[in-house]
Amino acid sequence: RTSIWRLQQLGAALFPSVAMARTQLATVVTLGVLLGCSGFRLGAHAAKKSWRLQASTLDRIETSVFKTEDLSLSGTQEQIVRGGRDLFPLLKDAFSGIEKIGVIGWGSQAPAQAQNLRDSLEGTGIKVKIGLREGSRSFESARSVGFNEEDDTLGEMFATIKESDLVILLISDAAQAKTYKEIFDAMKSGATLGLSHGFLLGYLDSIGEDFPEDINVIAVCPKGMGPSVRRLYEQGKDVNGAGINSSFAVHKNANGRAGEIALGWAVALGSPFVFQTTMRDEYKSDIYGERGILLGAVHGIVEALFRRYIRDGMSPEDAFKHSAESITGQITKTISTEGILAVYEKFSGDDKVAFQKAYSHAYGPARDVLQEIYDEVASGNEIRSVVMHGDRFADFPMGKIGETYTWKVGEKVRAARTSDADIPLNPFTAGVYVATMMAQIDVLLKGGHSYSECVNESVIEAVDSLCPYMHAKGISHMVDNCSTTARLGSRKWAPRFDYMIEQQAFVAIDNGEGVKADLIEAFENHSVHKAVVECCKLRPPVDISVTAESSVKERENI
């Protein structure tokens, strides 16, 4: 029985196209029997390698409601759908047949998505209703932004699921793993299950189960924390919309309308552009990315650099400015508008050599950890870890971050900050940060992910959504306004990046090892640079303001 399940999982991995899966899986199983275990493993390895090379090739987006646009990214052709408030009149057609949307949960994403959907769908007759656990403390928070029982926009979780045509499931990943059977049983036949994260698919894969056959299963995944999804939506009201880019995936298309519903959902959230992925690629890249440069790696990098600069004789305040502030200031702002290579091109002479040395010796240790993270996610180990950690919360609640000396100094630096123009652009910091970002991209490209997914999960989300929160209020404000899965992953992996950079990269540099010319040449000529520049052209028309008034409330001082 275990062997059959493993063959099923291999078939799902090698042949993600649902239409072809049964025929091809039968072929894989037959070959496995004929060739024997060792031969089957060899054939599976070759087939998997071939699939990875083709993983970024997706079917063309099929829609009769929205206009698609071809996008050339580093020699590959992809398709996107541009968003904008001028498209809101099309939402009723995209959501044809849907009368009620149930948004289940009230964590990082739900308050933002529910309010954006409600505002975008105003006048369509489509109702957005929040579903929460009986007795949840979040009822009061939902009421405070206009959802209530009196007008049937707030209710109990399973009752809301039963009556909704589109169920957007935004409870924690661990809770999804615990309650998925009850959720599936409660859904109407023909309804659509919407996810903003592929975690549940990864969990079902790991236990050999699947979604029901009589429902659509789609994903719309904003490339940023929930509060940023709402803030940019609010701040873009006067410029035809601004928001967070989203990926979308159609996993099951029971009634033939799953793609239109997914695109309508993404446009209603305010996404400037929407790109296509598969749900498996999404959860691999997303869970991996947040443990890497998006959250975990940048935390570890700052801690390691801060200590190093103090050892080098800087004051604590200057050490923080040259580590954390340099990243969240000039480095990420340059990447956001001009691309990764533009940071490097700002340096000359000794500063360029300092960047090259830092890049040369940080890339390898960073990629080592990043490949391990990707493998742990792809194998299901990281998913199981999140579920098990959820079982321990009663005895071991999530601990605080942002209380170390580094971040206490950061509070003083932010309080004294008068202008971002005074923040230094440190070449050594830039070298370490950019090396880690490029290593993250290389792992994703090796895994067969599309350029749009690599750029959004490694670059855009970091510089346009997440780092602005760290810049405004520190590491905890960034990490702890993300999902529980992201918060757990950041805490788990940040120390690994800190350790590897300190123990390997810095030691090599201090021992006098020079620039690795082959690595620098590969960086200078990397294919991703053109893709990043093209995606920069599609960025939100406004920069996020973390301190502006908003109807979404971030977690504070967790």
BALO-19430 format. One record per residue: x, y, z of N, C-alpha, C in turn. Coordinates in steps of 0.1 Angstrom, whole numbers, plus 5000, padded with zeros to 4 digits. Example, Ala and Ser with C-alpha at 12.3 -4.5 7.8 and 13.67 -1.06 7.14 Angstrom:
513249435078512349555078513249675078512849785071513749895071512950005079
***
This chain:
500849885000500050005000500950135000501950125008502850245008503550264995503950144988504650154975503650214965502350174965501450234956501250384958501150424971501050564973502250644968503450584970504650654965504650664950504150564943504050564929503050674925501950684932501050794929501650924931502450944941503051074944504051104933504851004929505751024918505051064905503950994902503151034890502651174891502251214903501751354904502851454902504051414907505151514905505651514891505751394884506251394871505351444860504051424863503051464853501951544859502151674861501251764868499951784860499951764847498751784839497751684843496551724848495551634853494951554842494851614830494251534819495051414815496351424817497251314812497651224823497451254836498051194847497751044848496451004845496150864847496850774837496850814825497550734814499050724817499650844820501050844822501550774835500650784845500950714858500950564856500050514848499950374845501250334838501750414829503050384822504150384832504250474841505250484851505250354860504050314864503950194873504350074865503950064852504349944844505849934843506450054839507850054838508550014851508050064862508650024875508649874877507449814874507349674876508349594867508349634854509249564844510749584846511149704850512549734852513049694865512249674875512749654889513049774896513249764909513349884917514449974913515649914911516850004908516650074894516149994884515850054871514850164872513750134880512650234881513250364887514050344898514650474904515450554894516250484885517050554875516150624865515050544860514150604851513450724856513050714869512250814876513150944877514450914880515351034881515451104868515651034857515751094844514451164840513351104843512051164839511851294848512251284860512051404869512851514865514151484860514951594855514351654843513851574834513151634822511951714826511151664835509951744839510351884845511451884853511852004859512252104849512852064838513252154827512052214820510952144820509752184814508752244823509052254836508052294846507452434844508352524838507952664836507052684824506852574816505952584804504552554808503652654808502352644813501352664801500152604802499152634791498852784791498452824779498052964778496852994787496753114792495653154800494453164792493353094796492153094789491153184796490753294790489753384796488953454785487653464786486853544777486453674784486853704796486453824804487653924804488853874806489953974808490853954796491654064793492654064783493954004788494553914780495853864784496953934776498153924781499253994775500453904775501153894764502353824763503553904769504353834777505453894784506753814781507753874776509053814773509953834785510253724792511153734804512353654801513453714799514753654797514753534787514053564775513953464765512853364766512153364777510953284778509653364776508653304771507353364768506353324779505853424786504853404796503653494793502553464800501353544799500953604812500453724812499953784824498553844821497853884831496653964831496954094839496854204833497054334841495754364849495954414861494754454869494454604867493654654876493254794876491854814879491554924885490154954889489154974877489755004865488955004853488354874849488854764855488354634852487354584862487054664872486054614882484654594876484254664866482954634859482854494853484054434851484054304845483954194855483954224868484054124878482754044879481654104876480354024877480353914867480953944855481053834845482053734849483153774855484153674860483553584871482753644879482153564890480753514887480453504874479053454870478653324877477453324883477053204890477353214905478153314909478553324923477753434930476953394940476153494948476753534961477553434967478153464980479553404980480453494985481853454987482053445002482453325007482753315021484253325023484753415031486153435034486253375048487053265049487053185062488353215069488253275081489453305089489553455091490553495099490853635101492253655106493253605098494653615102495353725095496353695087497153795080496453835067495953745059495353775046493853805047493153745055491653755055491153895056491553975066491054105067491254195055492454175049492754255037491954205025491954075022491254025011489754045012489154025023487754035025487254185022488054275027487654415025487954465011488954415005489254444990488154394982487754264984486654204976485354274978485054304990483754374993483754514986484854584986484854714980484854704965485554614959485654594945484354544939483554464947482354404942481154494945481354604951480154694954479254714942477954694944477054714933476754594924477554484926477354374918476254274923475954294936474954204942475654074948476954064947477653954952478053984967477753894976477953924990479253864995480053935003481253885009480953865024481053735028480753705042481953645049482253685061483353625070482853505078483553395077483253285086484353255096483953245109484853225120484453115129485353065136485052965146484153025157483152945161482352985172483153035184482853155189483553205201484953265197485253285185486553345181486653485185487753525190487953665194487953765182488053705170488153785158486753845154485653795160484353845156484353995158484954045169484854195172485754265162486854215158487654275148486954285134486254175131485554185118484454285118483754295130482654385131483254535130484454555135484954695135485254745121485254655111485454705097484254685088483054665095481854665088481154525085481754415089481154285087480254255100479054215098478254185110477154085107476654035118475553925117474253985111473954105114472654165110472454165095473454195087473254195073473854065066474153965074474553835069475953845063476853925068478153925063479153875073478653815084479553755094478853645101479553525102478853415108479853305111479253195116480053075120480753015108481852955109482752905099482052805090481552695095481052595087479652625081478852705088477652755082477952845070478952925071479353015060479852925048480652825051481152735040479952675033478952625040477852555034477052635024476952765027476152855019476852935008478252915007479052994998479252924985479253004975479552954961481152954959481753044965483253054965483753064979484452964984484952954997486452984997486853105002488253145002488753105016489553005017490052945029491353005034491253095044492353165049492653145064492253035069492752995082494152945082494752925093496152895093496352755086497652735081497952615074497752495083498152495095498052385104496552355107495752465108494252445110493652375098494152415086493652355074493952205074495152165078495452025079494651945088494152015099493351945109491951935105491352035098489952045095489552025081490451985072490151975058488951885055488851775062487751675059486351745062486251815073484951885077484751995067485752065062485552165053485052115039485652005034485251945022483851895023483451835034482151785036481051895036481452015041480552125042480252195029481152185019481052255007479952204998479352294991478352254981478952194969478252094963478752034950478752154940479852164932479952264922480452394927480752404940481352534946482852534942483452644945484852664943485552684956486652614958487552624969488652714965488852824972489952914969490952914980492252904976493352904986494353014982494953074992495953174989497353124992497452994992498752924995498452774991499552714986499352574982499652474993499752525005500152435016499152315018497852335016496952225018497152115008497452154996497752054985499051974990500052044994501251974999500951875010500151915019499751825030499051705025498051735016497251615011498151525003499151584995500051494988500851404998501251465009502051395019501351275025500051285025499251175032498451095022498651115009498051034998496551064996496151184999494751224997494551334987493351364983493151464973491851544976491651654968490451734970489251654964488051694968486851624962486751654947486151564939486051574925485051674920484051704929482851784924483051934927484251974930484452124932485552174924485552304921486752374916487752394927489052384924490052414934491052514927491052634932491952744926492752804937493752874932494652954941494853094936494753194944495253324941496153364953497353394950498353404960499053544959498653644967499253774967500753754972501653824965503053814968503453924979502753914990503054005001502153965013502454015024501653995036500354065035499354015042497954065042497854215043498454275054498354415056498754495044499854455037500254525025499254515013498554405013497554385002496454495004496054525016495054625019495554765018496754785023497354925023497554975009498154895000498354934986497054954979496054874982494754884976494155024980494255054992493655184997494455304991495855284991496655394986496655414971496055324964496055334949494655374944493755414952492455444948492355554937493355644937493355754928494155744916494855624915495755604903495455474896494155444895493655324888494155194895494355204908494555084916496055064918496355004929497654964933497354844942498354754943498154644952499354554951499154424954500254334954500054234942501154214935501054114924500653974930499953904921499453774926499753664915500053544920499953434911498653364912498253294901497053214902497253074896496452984901496552844896495152784896494952704886493752624885494152474888493752424899494152284902493052184898491752224900490652134895489652234889489152194877488152274870486852204867486152184878484952094877483852144868483652274868482552334860483052414848484352424845484852494834485052644836484752694848484852834850485852874861486652774865487652794875488652904872489152914860490053014856489553154857488353174852487653304852487453354867487053264875486853294889488153334896489253264893490553294899491053434894490953464881491353594876490453704882489153684883488353784889488753814903489053704911489453724925490753804925491753774917492953844917492753994913491954024903491754164899491054234910490054164917489354234928490154264940491254194942492254214952493054344949493054384937493854504933495254464927495454344923496754304918497154384906498254444905498754514893498854424881499454304884499454204874499354064880498853964872498553834877499353734867500153644873500853544865500353404869500553314860500153174861501153084867500752994876501652894881500852764883501452664889500652544894500652554909499652484915499552494929500752424936501352324930502552264936503752354935503952414923505052514922504852624932503552664934503352784943503752744957503352634962503752604976505152584978505852524968507252504969508052634969507652724960508352854959507952944971506752934976506253034986506852995000506652865004507152825017508652835017509352805006510752815005511152965006510553054998510953194997510853265011509853235018509653305031510753265041511253145040512353095049513653155044513653195031514853255025514953405026515253465015515553615015514353695019513153645018511953725022511953755037512253655045512053675059513253615067513453485066514453425075515853465071516253465058517553495055517953635058517053735055517353875058517553895072516753825081516953845095518353795099518753675094520053625098521153705092521053755080522053845074522253965083521154035087521354155095522054125108521654015115522353985128523853965126524153895115525653865113526353985110525854075101526554195097526654295108525554305116525654395127526754365137526954235140528054195149529354225143529454195130530754215123531154365123530254445120530554595119530954645133530354595144530754635157532154595160532454465156533854415158534854495150534354555138535254635130535454775135534754805146534954935153533855035151532755005144531655095143530855105156530255225158529355235169528155145166527355105177526155025174525255095165525055225166524155295157524555285143525855305140526355305127526355155121526555065130526554915126525154885121524054935128522754905124522454975110522955105109522655175097523355105085524555055087525254985076524754845073523954785082523454655080521954665076521054665086519654665084519154785076519554905079519055025073519555025058520754985056521254985042520454885033520054775039519254685031517854735029517154785039515754835037515654975032516855035031516855175025517255165010518555205008518955214994518955084986519354974992519554854984518154804979517154784987515854734982515154834974515354964977514655074969515255074955516555054954517155044940516654924933516654814939516154694933514754704928513854764936512454784933512254854920513054964918512755044906513655024894514954974897515954954887516454814885516254724894516654594893517854564901518254434902519354384911520654444906520954434893522254464888522554614890521454694891521654844893522354874907522154784917522854804930524354794927524754684921526154654918526754774910526054824900526554924891526755064898526255074910526455204917527755204924528555094924529855094931530955104920532055154925533255154917534455144926535655114920536855114928536855014939537355054951537354974963535954924967534955004965533654964969533154844960533454854948533054744939533754614943535054624947535754504951535154454964534754544973534154494986532854424983532054474974530854394970531254264964532254254955532554134949533054024959533854074968534353974979533153924987532354014991531153964999530353874991530053904979529253824970529853684968531153684965531953564962531853464973531853514986531953414997530653395004529653485001528353455007527453374999527653374986526753294977526753144980527953084981527952944984527252894997527652955008526952915021525452945020525053055014523653085013522952985004523552954993522852854984522752714991523752684999523752555006522452545015522252655023521052655031519752655023519752735012518552755004518152624997519152554992518852424986518252324996518852325008518252245019516852275021516552405022515152445025514252405014514652425001513852384990513552234990514552154993514452004994513451965005513652035016512752005028511252035025511052145017509652185013509152085003509952054993509451964982509251824987509951784997509751645002508551635011508051745016506951745025507451755040508751745042509251755056508951885063509051995055508752125061507352145064506452085056505052095058504652015070505251895072504951815084505451885096506551955095507152035106506152135111505552205102504552315105503352255113502852145108501752075114502052035128503251965130503651925143503852035152504352145147504652265156503252315161502252315152500952355156500452275168500752145168500352065179501052095193502152165192502952205204502652345209501852415202501552555206501052575220500252485224499652495238500752495248501852415246502952405256504052495253504252525240505352605235504852715225504252825230503852925221504952985214504653055202505753115194506453225202507753215203508553315210508653445203509053545210509253685205510553685197510553775187511853815180511853965181512954025177513154165178513454225191513854135200514254185214515754175217516454135207517954135209518554275208519754285212520454415212520454485198520554395187520554455174519254535172518154485175516854545172516554655182517054645194516954755204517654885199518854855193519654965187518855025175518254935168517454975156516255075160515655055172514655145176515155285178516355295183516955425185517255495171517755405162518155455149516955505142515855435142514655475135514055605142514155615155513555735162514355855158515655845155516455955151516555985136515955885128515955905114515156025109515756105101515056225095514856205080515756135073515556115059516255985054515555915045516155795040517455835031517555955027518655995019519955985027519955985040521155985048521555835051520755745047521155595049522255555040523355495045524455455037524155335027524755335016524755225007526055145009525955045018527254975021527454865011528654865005528954764994529054624999529654605011529754475017528354415021527554495027526154455030525454415017525554505007524954474994525354344988526654314989527254194983526654064990526554075003525953955011524453945007523754055007522254045005521954004991522654064981522354024967522853884964523953844970524353704968523253604973522653634984521653544989520353544980520053664976518853684967519153604954520353614948520653544936520653394938521253354949521253204953519853154953518953234959517553184960516853174946517153264938516653264924517253134917518553114919519152994912518552864916518252854929517552724934516252714927515452814926514152814920514252784905515152844898515352814884515752664882516652614890516952474890515752384892514852434900513652354903512552364892512852444882511952454870510852554872511052654881509952754882510152864871509052924868509053024858509753154863510253234853510853354857509953444865508653454861507753544869507653494883507653364886507553314899508853334907509953314900511253334906511453484911511053574902511253714905510253764915509053724915508053764925508353704939508753574939508953514952510353544958511253604950512653634955512953774956512253854948512653994946511554094950510454084942509354184943508754184957508454064962507854054975508754104986510054084984510954124994511054284994511154344983511454484982510254574983509154524977507954614977506854584988506954464994505954435004506554415018507654345019508054305033509154395039510154425032511254515037510754655042509654705035509154835040508654825055508154705059507654685072508854685082509954615078511154615087511754755088511754825077512254965076511455055086510155035087509355125095509355085110509354955113509254925127510054805132510954755124511854645128511454505124512254405127512154275122510754205126510354225139509154165143507954215135507954345132506754405125506654345111507754305105507754245092507354095093508054015101507853875102506453845108506153905119504953865126503653925121503653995110502454025103502253935091503053835090502853725080502053615086501953505078501153385082501953315093501253225100501853145110502953055104502753005093503752915086504952995083504753125078505953205075506653245088505953275099506553315111507453195117506853085116507552965121508852935113508652945100509852925091510953025093510553145095511553255096512353225109511653195120512353165133513253045132512852945124513652825123514852835115514852915104515952915094516853035096516353145101517253265103518553235110518553155121519753125127520753045118520252965109521052895100521852985091521153085085521853185077522853265084522453305096523453375105524653295107524553165110525653075113526453055101525853025089526652995077527453115072526853235073527553355068528653385078528453375091529453405101530553305100530253175099531253065100531953035087531353065076531953035063532353155055531353245052531653355043532653455050532353495062533253585069534553535072534653405075535953345078536853345065536153305054536953305041537453445038536653545040537053685037538153725046538053695059539053735069540353655067540253545061541553465058542153515045541653625039542253685027541953625014540853535014540453485001539853594992540253594980539853694971538553684963538353764953537153754945537153634936536053564935535853454927535253504913536153514904535853584891534753514884534753374884533653304877532253334883532153344896530853384903530453524899531353614899531053754896530553764881531353694872530953694858529553634856529253524863527953464862526853554867527153634878526253734883525953844873527053894868526954004859526153974846526253844842525553804829524353714832523853714844522753624847521453664839520753564835519553584827518453654834518453644848517353694855517253844855518353914853518354054854517354124844517254074832516354124823514854104827514653984833513353954838512954044850513954074859513654164870513254304865514054354855513754484850512354494843511954394836510654384830509554384841509854314851508854304862508754444870509954504871509954644877508954734870508854724857507954804849506554784853506254674859504854634863504554654878505454714885505354734899504154824902503654824915502554914918502955064915501955144911502255284908502555374920502355324932502755394944503555304953504455374961505155294972504255284984504355164990503555145002503955235013502955285020503255365032502755285044503655235052503355155063502755225075502955355075502455435087501155515084500755515071499455585068498255515074497155595076495955545081495455425073494955325079494455205071493355135079492455075072491354995079491854855083493054825079493654695083494654725094494654645105495454675116496554565118497754605117498854515119499054465133499654355135500054315148501254395153501154435166502154525171502854455183504154465184504854425196504554275200504654195191504354055193505553985200
***
